[in-house]
Amino acid sequence: MRPAALCLIVILDDATSEIYYAQLVEEESTATVMAGLREVIERQGLFCALYSDRGSHFWLTPKVGGKVDPHRLTQVGRALRELGVQMIPAYSPQARGRSERSFGTWQGRLPQELRLHGVKTLEAANEFLRAPYIAEFNGRFQVAPAPRGNAFLPCPRKNLDLIFSLQFERTVNRDNTVSFQNLQLQIERVHWRATLAGCNVTVDQHLDGTIGLSHGPHRLGRYTAQGVAINSTGNADHPGSDNRHILPGGYPFYVGKTAPLSHIPKPHSLI
């Protein structure tokens, strides 16, 4: 494993302790959290609520140690609101129930498992987590829910790539370009307006690094991370669809930010 602090992001079911997602990342960020949530939704479906700590990826907290502001959404909060998922902030480790109890298990087992299996790289560690570690972990520690059933629902939204992107508002320059992170994104001409100069547009920074531009329902273009147009949109009139531990070899990783999913009780549903 590389000599750097890594963060372990885990998403689990608060009722059963089933692990749905676990990956080591070099740095926890809005993008890495979004990637985990998107994968769970794609594989399992939509869940009712997400319990999380009050980290800045999930919540804006006006005063340190104080209450979160539920009306000022982070990028993660905005994405989950679009999907109808309730967010619930935890104000103490005890509030997160099974997730906090799961921490001790991860901290005690994972470094030893990686050492025993000769895992040396971040990529290999994540492959190991996906298979076989998560399945073995669930087989040993997952518990049965009190009521039978599954509260996951198929996600009706097909544009998860857009929903789970970082979105920013910008104003189009006089030369029909948009300034974004030291880039100048050129908008091609559209047939429904002489110029977009002065218009407010949305910049979508996708998880794969590409960038999209939109104005209302109109998709204006897609660009590489370097600002190069990927392809022509024609007339651009398409609608928008501090818990450090030591890994084998003495390298630290960060265990935390576990986000438990909550299934609100319903008849024949998973709690």
N, C-alpha and C positions, 0 to 999 in steps of 0.2 A: 504494500500500500504506500502511496506517495506520502512524504513527510509533511502533511498539512492537516489542519483541522477540517473535518468533514461533518456534515449535518445529516442526520437520519430523519427523513420525513415518513411518517406512518399515518395511514388512515384506516380506522377500524370501526367496527360496529359496537356501540356503547352497550347494547343489550347482550350480545353474545361473545364479545371479544374477538370475533373473526377479523383477521387482517385482510383488507382489500387491496392495500397498496403499501409498499415499503421500498424506498430507494435512498441511497446515499448520494449527496450532492456536495459540490465544493462550497456552495454558499446558498443558504436559504434565501429565497427571493419571492416576489410576487409571481414571477414566471414559473418557478419550480413548484410552488404550491398549486398554481393553476393547472400545471401539467398533471399532477397527481389527481386532482378533482376531476379533470376531464376524463382521465383514463378510467376512474371508477364509474363515472356516469356512462361511458361508452360500453363498459363491460357488464355493469350491474343494472343500470337504469337510474332514474331520479329517486332521491331519498327526501325525507320530509324536512330534516333539520341538520345543521352542522354545529356541534359544540367546538369551540376553539378557545385558546388563551387569548389574551388581549394584545397580541403582537401586532405590529404596525401593518402587516400584510392583510390582517383581518379587520382591524378596527382603528378608528381615530380616537385617541384619548386626549381631550383638551388639557387635563391636569395629570401629572405623573401619579400613578396609583389610584386615580379617580375612576369615575364611571365613564364608559364609552359613550360616544355620540352616535346613536343609531340612525341619525338623519344624514350624516356626512359619510358617504360610502367610499370605501377603498375600491380598488379595481376588482378584488375578489368579491367584495360585497355587492358591487354592481352586477357582476356576472351571475352570482347566485340569485339575486333578486330577479333578473331576467328569466331565470329558470323556475322561479317560485319556491326556492329553497329558503327556509327560515334560518337565520344565524343567531346563535345563542352564545354570549360571552361567559367565560368561566372566571370567577373572581377568586378562586382558591384551587389548589391542586385537588382537594377533596371533591370539588364540584365536578371534576372530570371523571370521577368514578373509576371505571375499569381501565381507562387509558393510563391513569397514573400508576395503577397497580401493574399494568403491562410494562411500564418503563423498567422496573426492577428486573423483570424477566429478560428484556432485550439487553440491558446493560450487563447482566451476568452471563448470558449465553453467546451473544453474537461474536465478540472478539475471539473467544475460544473456538467457536465453530469455524471462523475464517482461518484461524491458525491451523486447525486440524486438517482443513481441506486445501491448505497451501495457497490460499488466495493472496495475490500480491498487488493487484491493480484495482482501481476504482471500477472499471468496466467489468472485471471478473467478479467483483463483490456484488454488483447489482444483478448480474446474471445468476449468481448463487442465491440472492434473495428471491428472485422471481421463481426459480426452480432449482433445488427442491425446498428451500428453507421455509418459505411462507406456508406451503402445504403441510409440511411437517409440524410447523409451529401451530397452525390451526387444528391439526389433528390431535395435538396434545393439550392445548389450552382453550379451545373454543368450547363454549357451553351452549346448551339448547335453550331457546327462548321459551318463556312461559306459554304464550299462545302460539299455535302453529300458524304458518303462513309466511308470506313475504310481502313487505310493504313497498318494495321497489316497484316503480312504474316505468314503462318504456318512455324514453325521452322523445317528445314530439318534435323537438327542435332539431333541424338538420344542419344548422350553421354553427356548430360548436366551435369551429375554427375562428369564427368571428366573435362569438360570445366570450371565449377564453382568449382574448387578445387584450393588450394594454391599449386603452383608448384615450386620446387627447384631442382637445379642441384647438384649432388653429384658424387663422384668417388668411385667405388667399392674397398673395402679393399682386401688385399692378401688372407684373409680367406673367401672370397666370401660373405662378409657382407657389409652393408651400415650403416654408422653412421649418425644418425639424431635425434637431440634434446635429447641427452643423451640416445638414444636407439641404439641397434645393430640389424638391420633387416637382418635376414639370408635368402640368396637367394638359392633356391634349384638348383640342377644341371640341365643343359639344354643339349639337344642332339646336338645342332648346334654350340656349342663352348665348348672347354675344361674347360675354366674358364672365368668368367667375371671380374676378378681382373684387375684393372686399367681402366676399361671402365667407361665412363660417363653415368649415369642413371638419370632419372627424378623421384623425389619423389612427389607423389600427396597426399596432405593432404586434405581429403574430408570434406564436411560440417558436416557430421555425426561423425567426429573424427577419422574415419578409415584412413589407410595409404596405398597407392598403389605404386608399383615400376614398371617402364617401361624402356625399352631400344629400341629406335626406335619404330617399330610397335609391339614389343614383350612385353606382360604383364608378369612381373616377379613374382608378388605376391601381396597379400592383407593382411593387418595386423590390429590388434586392436590398439587403441590409446596407449596401453602399449607395443606394438611391438610384440605381439603374432600372429603367422600366423593363418589366419582365415580358410583357406582351401588350399588343395594342388592344384597347377596349372598343375599337370602332368608334361609334359616336358617344361612347361612355354613358349609355342610357340603360344599363342593365340594373334591375333591382337587386338590393342586397339580400341576398339569401342569409447556560453557563454550567450545563452538565457535561463536562468533558471527561472522556474515558480513553483508555489506551487500546489501540488496535495491535495486532501482532506486529512485532518489530518496533514497538514503542511509539507508534503514530497515533495522535489523539483524534477522536471524532466526537461529535456533539449529538447527544441523544435528547430530543425534545420536539416540541411543536407537534405532538401527536394530535390529530384532529379526529375525534370520535363522531361517527354518524349516529343520529338519533332517529329512530322510527317511531313516530307518534302512534300510540296504540289505536288500533282500529279493529273491527271484527275480522278475525282470521288474518291478522297481520303480524308482522315481526315488530317487537317493541324496540 
